[in-house]
Amino acid sequence: MAEQQRIHPVDVEAPLPSAPPAPPSLAALEKSDSTGERPTIQVAPSRPPKKKRRSFCCCCCRCLCCTLLAIVLLVLVVSATAGVLYVVFDPKIPKYSVDRLRVSGFSVRSDMIVDATFDVTVTARNPNKEIGIYYRDGSDLSAWYAGERLCTGSFPAFYQGHRNTTVVHVLLTGETRMGSELLAELLQQQQQTGKIPLTVRGDVPVSVRVGKMKLWKMTFQIRCDLVVNSLSTSDDISVRSNSCQFKLKR
């Protein structure tokens, strides 16, 4: 009776060899019985694991960490620079007001179309010490009543220096079709209360100059809510209340 064959253990995690080893022949088994030697089965050695994937992952992690660090440093530098500029130049919001409104024309046609011509006096104040404002072409100003645009115009182009107050005259002209009820409400407010609410809106493209540096272009959005006593073509129209809001649009 042949003795039990000795089989060496195989690493199960190692990749399988391309071809399994051949089993011992019958002659070898008979020879082992006669000589008393035990046949052995040769097992292919396991291959060492590949390290390329691990090194690639390490390189990706290093690149990601370096990129994040560079972004954080850039944000810190920009924030610090902005903080220094804010402290040095102390920027302040420009102020606007509608001081006078003269109605050159306001008439109603038979088809309920209103023709309006307003001469609006706007005061622009720049309270900054080191910041100048370039008002550019392409602005849009308009006068509104109860959501209806009455007339439009444009803000003039000019440069406003440091701590400067400039008075600007803007001509607004236009026509709009108004409903009979809205027109009756406007006339009633003029006759009975003497209080007509109007809104002047403006989108004005500008460039800001900080010291000797001329910065990027932006848009000033201006909204002025005012109440006048009349829309008749006379010189005694008074602005009873005036409140302007400023918003920056990049």
VMD Tcl script that draws the C-alpha trace (Angstrom):
set ca {
  {0.00 0.00 0.00}
  {1.62 3.28 -1.04}
  {2.11 5.90 1.64}
  {0.12 9.14 1.53}
  {1.58 11.75 -0.80}
  {3.04 14.93 0.68}
  {1.56 18.14 -0.76}
  {3.05 21.53 0.07}
  {0.56 24.34 0.87}
  {-0.23 26.93 -1.84}
  {-0.82 30.67 -1.19}
  {-4.51 31.10 -2.10}
  {-4.11 34.89 -2.59}
  {-1.34 34.49 -5.16}
  {-2.35 34.51 -8.82}
  {-2.97 31.07 -10.34}
  {-0.17 29.71 -12.55}
  {-0.74 29.45 -16.21}
  {-0.66 25.62 -16.20}
  {-0.97 23.24 -13.22}
  {1.96 20.89 -12.56}
  {1.63 17.36 -14.02}
  {0.72 14.61 -11.52}
  {3.36 11.94 -10.82}
  {3.34 8.97 -13.21}
  {2.49 5.39 -12.26}
  {6.15 4.33 -12.75}
  {7.27 6.98 -10.27}
  {4.73 5.73 -7.72}
  {5.94 2.10 -8.12}
  {9.55 3.26 -7.81}
  {8.74 5.14 -4.63}
  {7.13 2.01 -3.17}
  {10.24 -0.10 -3.88}
  {12.74 2.47 -2.61}
  {10.62 3.75 0.30}
  {10.83 7.39 -0.88}
  {7.78 9.59 -0.95}
  {7.15 11.47 -4.16}
  {6.67 15.22 -3.91}
  {4.59 17.58 -6.03}
  {6.31 20.80 -7.06}
  {4.25 23.94 -6.59}
  {4.96 27.11 -8.55}
  {6.20 29.95 -6.30}
  {3.80 32.84 -5.72}
  {4.49 36.14 -7.48}
  {5.11 39.27 -5.39}
  {2.18 41.82 -5.44}
  {2.40 44.70 -7.85}
  {3.24 48.12 -6.36}
  {2.43 50.34 -9.34}
  {-1.17 50.97 -8.31}
  {-0.18 51.93 -4.77}
  {2.48 54.38 -5.98}
  {-0.01 55.95 -8.44}
  {-2.52 56.52 -5.62}
  {0.19 58.13 -3.48}
  {1.09 60.54 -6.31}
  {-2.57 61.51 -6.78}
  {-2.96 62.19 -3.05}
  {0.14 64.39 -3.05}
  {-1.08 66.39 -6.06}
  {-4.52 66.87 -4.49}
  {-3.04 68.06 -1.20}
  {-0.72 70.50 -2.98}
  {-3.62 71.91 -5.03}
  {-5.80 72.41 -1.96}
  {-2.95 74.08 -0.12}
  {-2.32 76.45 -3.04}
  {-6.03 77.40 -3.17}
  {-6.12 78.08 0.58}
  {-2.99 80.26 0.36}
  {-4.44 82.18 -2.61}
  {-7.69 82.85 -0.73}
  {-5.73 84.06 2.30}
  {-3.57 86.39 0.18}
  {-6.58 87.87 -1.64}
  {-8.48 88.35 1.64}
  {-5.52 90.02 3.27}
  {-5.01 92.32 0.27}
  {-8.71 93.28 0.23}
  {-8.60 93.97 3.96}
  {-5.57 96.23 3.60}
  {-7.17 98.13 0.70}
  {-10.40 98.56 2.67}
  {-8.53 99.99 5.67}
  {-6.34 102.26 3.54}
  {-8.99 103.67 1.17}
  {-12.08 103.37 3.45}
  {-14.65 103.04 0.60}
  {-18.07 104.63 1.06}
  {-21.28 104.21 -0.93}
  {-22.10 107.13 -3.27}
  {-25.35 108.96 -2.57}
  {-28.02 110.16 -4.98}
  {-31.14 112.26 -4.72}
  {-33.80 113.67 -7.04}
  {-34.01 117.31 -6.04}
  {-36.24 118.74 -8.74}
  {-38.75 117.56 -11.34}
  {-40.02 119.80 -14.09}
  {-42.78 118.53 -16.38}
  {-42.22 119.88 -19.88}
  {-45.12 117.91 -21.32}
  {-47.87 115.64 -20.03}
  {-50.88 114.98 -22.24}
  {-53.41 112.20 -22.81}
  {-54.59 111.26 -26.29}
  {-58.03 109.95 -27.18}
  {-56.65 106.40 -27.41}
  {-55.43 106.59 -23.77}
  {-51.77 107.05 -24.72}
  {-49.89 109.36 -22.37}
  {-47.05 111.55 -23.71}
  {-44.64 112.61 -20.95}
  {-41.51 114.74 -20.89}
  {-39.70 115.22 -17.57}
  {-36.61 117.25 -16.74}
  {-35.12 115.56 -13.68}
  {-32.41 117.13 -11.56}
  {-30.22 114.49 -9.89}
  {-27.52 115.21 -7.33}
  {-24.65 112.66 -7.18}
  {-22.33 112.76 -4.16}
  {-19.01 110.93 -3.94}
  {-17.86 110.98 -0.29}
  {-14.66 108.97 -0.83}
  {-11.17 110.39 -0.28}
  {-9.20 108.29 -2.78}
  {-11.89 106.79 -5.04}
  {-13.12 108.38 -8.28}
  {-16.05 107.27 -10.44}
  {-16.18 107.20 -14.24}
  {-19.81 107.33 -15.41}
  {-19.89 105.71 -18.85}
  {-22.21 105.70 -21.84}
  {-25.01 103.17 -22.14}
  {-27.02 104.08 -19.04}
  {-30.79 103.73 -18.78}
  {-32.99 105.99 -16.65}
  {-36.78 105.86 -16.53}
  {-39.74 107.32 -14.62}
  {-42.57 105.01 -13.48}
  {-46.06 105.39 -12.10}
  {-47.88 102.38 -10.59}
  {-45.75 99.93 -12.58}
  {-46.18 101.81 -15.88}
  {-43.08 103.32 -17.47}
  {-43.86 106.88 -18.49}
  {-40.58 108.06 -20.07}
  {-36.90 107.16 -20.44}
  {-33.53 108.84 -20.82}
  {-29.82 108.39 -20.12}
  {-27.35 109.54 -17.49}
  {-24.55 111.69 -18.92}
  {-20.99 110.34 -19.10}
  {-18.45 112.18 -16.93}
  {-15.77 111.65 -14.28}
  {-16.55 112.43 -10.66}
  {-13.50 113.05 -8.51}
  {-12.85 112.58 -4.82}
  {-15.27 114.17 -2.36}
  {-17.20 115.71 -5.19}
  {-20.87 116.70 -5.54}
  {-22.24 116.98 -9.08}
  {-25.69 118.14 -10.16}
  {-26.92 116.47 -13.35}
  {-29.95 117.32 -15.51}
  {-31.55 114.33 -17.21}
  {-34.22 114.63 -19.89}
  {-36.78 111.81 -19.92}
  {-39.24 111.45 -22.79}
  {-41.67 108.74 -23.88}
  {-45.20 107.53 -24.33}
  {-47.22 104.72 -22.83}
  {-50.74 103.35 -23.04}
  {-52.52 103.51 -19.70}
  {-55.80 101.98 -18.68}
  {-58.74 104.26 -18.00}
  {-58.90 103.26 -14.33}
  {-55.20 103.93 -13.76}
  {-55.39 107.28 -15.50}
  {-58.46 108.25 -13.46}
  {-56.60 107.30 -10.28}
  {-53.65 109.50 -11.26}
  {-55.88 112.52 -11.95}
  {-57.78 111.95 -8.70}
  {-54.57 111.88 -6.68}
  {-53.45 115.09 -8.33}
  {-56.71 116.96 -7.67}
  {-57.70 115.66 -4.24}
  {-54.53 114.76 -2.33}
  {-51.80 116.55 -4.24}
  {-49.57 113.50 -3.76}
  {-48.47 111.52 -6.82}
  {-45.99 108.70 -6.19}
  {-43.32 108.28 -8.85}
  {-40.28 106.05 -9.15}
  {-37.07 106.90 -10.98}
  {-34.92 103.87 -11.84}
  {-31.44 103.83 -13.31}
  {-28.83 101.34 -14.51}
  {-25.57 103.23 -14.92}
  {-22.33 101.54 -16.08}
  {-19.28 102.89 -14.26}
  {-15.58 102.26 -13.67}
  {-14.02 102.88 -10.29}
  {-10.60 104.45 -9.85}
  {-8.81 103.61 -6.60}
  {-5.78 105.83 -6.18}
  {-4.04 105.55 -9.55}
  {-5.53 102.14 -10.38}
  {-8.53 101.91 -12.67}
  {-10.57 98.86 -11.74}
  {-13.07 96.74 -13.65}
  {-16.43 97.93 -14.99}
  {-19.61 97.51 -12.95}
  {-23.17 98.82 -12.90}
  {-24.79 101.13 -10.38}
  {-28.48 100.33 -9.88}
  {-30.35 103.34 -8.50}
  {-33.97 103.53 -7.40}
  {-35.53 106.75 -6.13}
  {-39.07 106.82 -4.72}
  {-40.49 110.30 -4.67}
  {-43.82 112.03 -4.23}
  {-44.70 115.17 -6.20}
  {-47.72 117.41 -5.84}
  {-48.61 117.63 -9.54}
  {-47.75 116.57 -13.10}
  {-48.93 119.76 -14.75}
  {-46.67 121.68 -17.09}
  {-45.73 124.39 -14.65}
  {-42.68 125.44 -12.71}
  {-44.19 125.12 -9.23}
  {-43.99 121.32 -8.94}
  {-42.47 120.36 -5.60}
  {-40.86 117.10 -4.55}
  {-42.50 116.36 -1.19}
  {-40.48 113.25 -0.35}
  {-37.39 111.64 -1.81}
  {-35.75 108.33 -0.90}
  {-33.03 106.73 -3.04}
  {-31.51 103.27 -2.79}
  {-28.20 102.16 -4.24}
  {-27.21 98.65 -5.35}
  {-24.04 97.38 -6.99}
  {-24.34 94.98 -9.91}
  {-21.23 93.38 -11.40}
}
mol new
graphics top color blue
foreach p $ca { graphics top sphere $p radius 0.5 }
foreach p [lrange $ca 0 end-1] q [lrange $ca 1 end] { graphics top cylinder $p $q radius 0.2 }
display resetview
